[in-house]
Amino acid sequence: MIHPKDMYTSTDTLKAESILILREAKAKFQNLALLWSGGKDSTALLALCREAFFNRIPFPVIHIDNGIDFPETYALRDELAKKWNINVLTAKSIIKEDKISGISCCGANKTEALKKLMEKEKFDGLIMGIRRDEHGIRAKERVFSPRNKNWKWDYKNQPMETWGYFSIDERADHHRIHPLLHWREIDIWHYIHENKVPTNPLYFAQNGERFRSLGCTRCTVAIRSEASSIPDIIDELGDTRLSERMGRAQDKEAESVMERLRVLGYM
């Protein structure tokens, strides 16, 4: 039997496609922003932007802050802003009951904070670091995904994407751009390792635990692990059958709940 980690090939092809998507987005939209969470995917996406645009990130980076992210996340945000000369915009999210997911810290509350900031800044494109293998509903996304004036996503009526062609819906309020849809979790770690991308230290094991997916302090829990380096994490992923987001509260809900959240604009 072939071990999953032995099937890995270079990230060059994945990277080339992502860079093409980023450059297409820059050419097609007037006012772009990128959503950064502090996690590995959105940080790898920042590094890809620097490759696509000659060591710079030519649009603002949004961090949705409910005030209870991990200290390590805030430290990484500030480090990257200084090191990579990033224009960071903070969208303040309040903590209150979310009737859809039952989670007060994230979910629809962060979506509302993002909506207010995007309306203020008049962004017509939002670059995000989601992947198809993270969650069933995210697998339905397109690379260029339109949202209507109410921020709703019609997942049953998606634009066609064939032979590298990405269509734009002129009627949309804005589009979500997903340059990492075709990546897997293990691909992200290979890219981070190969390119020495700064990484949130919470991903590395301490006292037999680490975080595999990062949210805020209230809705994220650690997993049992001894992986204290990126090669250790890559080895661990080759052997696991557990979901990447098993430690995220909102993703433990029924598939229909996550679908409802994303239809209403959830990240």
HELIX and SHEET records of a PDB file:
HELIX    1   1 PRO A    4  MET A    7  5                                   4    
HELIX    2   2 ASP A   12  LYS A   28  1                                  17    
HELIX    3   3 LYS A   40  ALA A   52  1                                  13    
HELIX    4   4 PRO A   71  LYS A   83  1                                  13    
HELIX    5   5 ALA A  108  GLU A  121  1                                  14    
HELIX    6   6 ARG A  138  LYS A  140  5                                   3    
HELIX    7   7 GLU A  185  ASN A  195  1                                  11    
HELIX    8   8 PRO A  201  TYR A  203  5                                   3    
HELIX    9   9 ILE A  230  ASP A  239  1                                  10    
HELIX   10  10 ALA A  249  LYS A  252  5                                   4    
HELIX   11  11 GLU A  255  VAL A  263  1                                   9    
SHEET    1   A 6 VAL A  88  LYS A  92  0                                        
SHEET    2   A 6 VAL A  61  ASP A  65  1                                        
SHEET    3   A 6 LEU A  32  LEU A  35  1                                        
SHEET    4   A 6 GLY A 125  ILE A 127  1                                        
SHEET    5   A 6 HIS A 174  ILE A 177  1                                        
SHEET    6   A 6 PHE A 144  ARG A 147 -1                                        
SHEET    1   B 2 GLU A 209  ARG A 210  0                                        
SHEET    2   B 2 ILE A 223  ARG A 224 -1                                        
END                                                                             
